[in-house]
């Protein structure tokens, strides 16, 4: 071999070895998203996906933990508790480092047991049942507010703002709805209101006229429904058809424009909703920027408060990773319990957690459905 060829070949070998020794880029950090992407609550689950994908794009533009990216692993629990357990096991097997979800308390409860056994950080955006944080799971957190606080707000709103004296309280036997109904009943009675009926519907039914007739015959001034928007829409529709004489007040799971579509505008207008502030009404620079970023990406506003709560669940997970320089759930949970405080959320309020993982403070408002079908805050 000539000397002229020897040098280039030697250089080529050196370069090849150098390239071969270059360390591979670290794999993306997997974060699980458990949500009802299909089924009755798909409106909320689809919104979760939109928000989390928007935030993931923004995070990946900068990188995290030395330039790594985030990969979202989605699982559709269809809003059913048995599917929720399957989702939790799937996400654990997929190697996620933390989970945002799920939507309903009925789904979050069985999943939380599985995530706890796997040692995974879980942050739910919207599961408000008070009992969820009473199990002693150190890696369970939520960025929403609890049902006992909403029950107190609802009781005071009906008494002080609506001036009612007799009420009915109806739920659907779900974890969330039954808990909220019980808290509302208790606080209403403590406030001096007479609860003339406390009962449950079967959410699988579609004909609620028998129970509506029974309720109307007891003469309540208002009826508080603590269940979800599909059944809320049917109750409004059939109540209008029967010509019942009471005012409807509903909980935050009915804070959903799909309810108006189900009931029809004529039946929905005048219904009150107790809820966290809607995205359009959330103050603060962080919240306003998120709102405008969402509109810029999707050409529509984030209409549901639970969508923006999903955003805060994701942002808190990322904050915990950055501050601990780790994806270890135990380290992240310890940080959230002991050091995390005064974090400005896209839900507008400073976020911090108590020893049970519950969000500190509470903010609820009342909305009325207007003649135009809009949700307008009651001043």
N, C-alpha and C positions, 0 to 999 in steps of 0.2 A: 504494500500500500504506500502511495506517495505521501511525503510530508505535507503537501498542500491539502490533501484530503483529511489527514489525521487530526489537524487542529479543529476544523469545523465539526467533525464527528464527535470529538471529545467535548466541545462546547454544547453540542446538542444533547449528549448524555447527561451533562451536568445540569442543564436546564430542565430536562425531563425528570431527573431525580428531585430537583428543587420543587417543581410543580407537584410531583407526587407526594412530597412531604408536607405540603400546605395543609394546615388543619381544616377539616370540614366545618362549614358554618353550622352553628348550633341549630337544632330543630326548633320550630315554633313552639311556644308555650300554649298548651291546649286548655281552654276554659269552656266548661259545659254551659249550655243554655237549655234548660228544661222549661217547656211552655206548651200550652194547648194550641198548636199551630193549625190543627184542624178540629172540627167538632163545634159544639155550641158556643165556645168561648174563643173561636178562632180570631175574631176581631182583635182581642187583646194579645193573643199569641203572635199573630202576624206583626202587630205593632212592636212587641218585644224584639222580634227579629230585625225589623228596620232600624230600631234605635241602636241595638248592639252592633249591627253591621256598620252603621255610621261611625260609632265610636272606635270600632276596630280599625277602620280605615285611617282615622285621625291618629290613633296610637302608633300604627305601623309606619306612618310617614316619618316618625321620629325614632321609633324603636324603643325597646324597654330592656333593662338589665344588660346594658352593654351592646345594644343593637339587635337583640332578638325581636321576633315578631309574635303576634298573637294569632292563634287559630281557634275559631269558634266551632265547637262540636255541638250541633243541635240535636235535640231529641223531642219528638212530639208525644206528649202524654195524653192528648185528646181530651184533657179535663177529667180523666177517669182515674180513680185511685189504683186500680190493678195495673193499668198502663203506666202509672207513675212509678210504681216499684220496678217495672221492667226498664223504664228509662234510667232510673237511678243506677241499676246494675250495669246497663249498657255504658253509661258515662264513666263509671268507675273502671270498667274493663278497658275503655278507650284511653285511659291514662290522663284524664283531665286533672288539673291542679287545683281547681276551685269550680263552683257551680253557682250560676245565677238562676233562681227559679224555686218553685214553680209559681203559677198564678194563684190558684185557689188553695185555701187551707186544707181542703180535703185531699188534694194531691201532694201538697208540701209535707203533710204529716207522715205518711208512710215513707216518703223519699228521705226525710230527715234522719230516720233510723238507719237507713242504709249508708247515707253519707257519713253519719257519725261513726258507724262501725268501720268504715273505710278510712277514717281520719281526715276527711275532706272539709274544707271551708265551704259553707253554703250561705248565700245571702238571698233571701226572697224579697222581691220588689213589692208584693201585694198580698201576702198571706197574713191576715190581721188577727186571726183567732188567738185569744190571749193565752190559751193553754199550750201553744206550740213552744213557747220559751220557758215552760215550767218543767221540762224534762231533764235539765242539767247538761244539755249538749253544749260544750264549750266552743265549738266551731260553727254554731248556728247563729245567724244574725238576720236582721230585717231592717229595711230602710223605710218601711211604711209605719203607720201608727196603729195602735191596738184598738180592738173592738170595745173594750170597756170605756175608753175615752170617747169614742164615737157615740156609744150609748148614752153617756152623760150629756154630750152635746145635743143629741136628738131629743132627749127628754126636756132639756131646758129650752130648746128651740120651739118645741110644740107648746110648751106652757107659756113662755114669755113672748114669743113672736107671733104665734098663731092664736094664742089665747084660748086653747081648748081645755076642756075639763074631763072629758071621757075619751079614751082611746082604745083601739084594738092593736095587738101586736101579732104579726104573722111571720112564720119562717118556713124553711123547706127541709128541715132536719139535717142539713149539711153542717160540717164542723163550724164553718164561718157563720152561717146564717143563724143557727141555733144559739151560738154564743152571743152574737150581737143582739138577738132578740131578748135573751135573758138579761143582759146588762141594761137594755133599754127599758124593759119592764121594771126592773129593780129601781133604777134611777127615776123613772116616771112616778112610781108609787111613793118614793121618798120625797118627790117634789109636790105630792098632793094630788096627782092625777088618778082618776079611776080607770083601771084597766079592765074593760068589760069582757074581753076575750083574749086569750093567749093560745094560739093553735098553730098547726102546721099544715101545709099543702104537700102533696106528692109531686115532685118536679117532673115526673114522667107523665102526669095527667095533662090534658089539654082543655078540659071543661072544669072551670072553677066557679061556675054559677051557683051550685048548691052552697058552698061555703060563703060566697059573697052575699047570698040572700040571707043566710044565718047571721052574718056580721051586721048587715044593714038593719036587721030586725032588732038588734041590741042597741041601736042608736048612738054609736060613737061619733064624736066630732071629727076625728081623724083616725086613720089606720096606718101603722108603720109596718112596711114590708122589708125584711132584712135579707131576702134572697137575691138571686141573680137576674140579670136583665131579660133573658128570654121569657121567664115566668112573669116578671114584672110587666112586660109588654102585654101579655095575655090577660093579666089581672086588670090592667087599665082598660083594655078593649072591652072585656066582658062586663066590667063595672059600669062603663058608659052605656052599654047595651041594656043593662038592667035599670039604669037610672038611679043608682045608689046616691045617698045624700051626704056622704062623708068626704073629707079631703084626704088625698093620698100623700104620704110621706114615705120615701124609700131610702135605703142605705146605699153605700158607695159602690156596691156591685151593680147597681142600676144606673150608675153614672156612665151612660153609653148611648150614643146616638142611634144604635140599632134598636133600642127599646122603643123609640118613637116610630120607627118603621114598622115594628111589630104591632104596636097598639093603634097606629094611626094618629095623626096630629090632633084631631078633634078630641080624642080620648086622653092624650098625653098632656095637653096644655093645662097649666095650673097645678101639675104634680110637683112636689118639692123633693129634693135630693139632699141628703146630708153626706158630705164627702170632703176629701182633701181638695185644695184649690185646683182648678183646671189649668192646664199648661198656659193658656192665654192670660191667666190672671196671676201667674207666679212672678213675684218681684225678684230683683237681683241681677247683676251683670252676667253671672255664669248662666243663670236660667234663660235670660234673654238671648245670649249668644247661641246657646244650644237650640233654642226655638228657631232662630234665623238659619242656623246650619241645617236643621231638619227640613225646613221649607225649601232651602236652596237645593238640597239633594233630591227630595221627593216631590217637590212642587205641590205640597199640601201641608197643613199644619199638623202637629201631633195633638190629636183631639182628646186622647185619653190620659188621665193622670197616671195610670198604671204603666203606660209607655215610658214616661219620664222617670218613674220610679225604677223601671228596669235599667234606665241609663245610670241612675245613681248606684244601683247594685253593682253594675259593671265598673263604674269609676272607683268605687270603694275597694273592689278587688285589686284593681291596677295600683291604686295608691298604697295598699298594703304590701304588694310585691315590691314596689319601688322603695318604700321606706325600710323594708327589712332586707332588701337586696336578695330576695329569696322567693321560691315558689313553694316553700314548705308551709303547709296549712297550720301547723302548730305555732310556728313563728308569726305568721300573719294574724292568727286569732289572738295571740298574746299581745301583739301590737294594737289591734283594734280594741281590745278590752282595756289596755293600760295607758296607751299613749295617744291614740287617735282621738281628736277632738276639734271642734270648731271648723269643720270641713264644709266649705260652701258647695251646696249641691245644686243640680239642675232642677231639683224640686224646690229650690228657693230658700230653704232654711238651713241653718248650720246643723251639720250632722255629727252626732256622737252617740255612743252606746253605753247602756248600763251593764251591770255584771251578768245579766241574762242574755245579752245580745240584742235587747230591744232598743229602738231608737229613742233618744231622749226628747222630751217635750211632746207637744201635740198641736196640730193645726187642722181644724175642720171649719168648713163653711157650709151654708145652705144655698142651694140653687133652685130656681123655679124654671120650668119649661114654658117658654113664651108662646105667644100666638104664632110666631114664625118657626117654632120647633127648636129654638136655641136654648142653651142652658145659661141662664143669667144669674149672677150672684145676687143674693138677697142682701140688701144694705141694712 
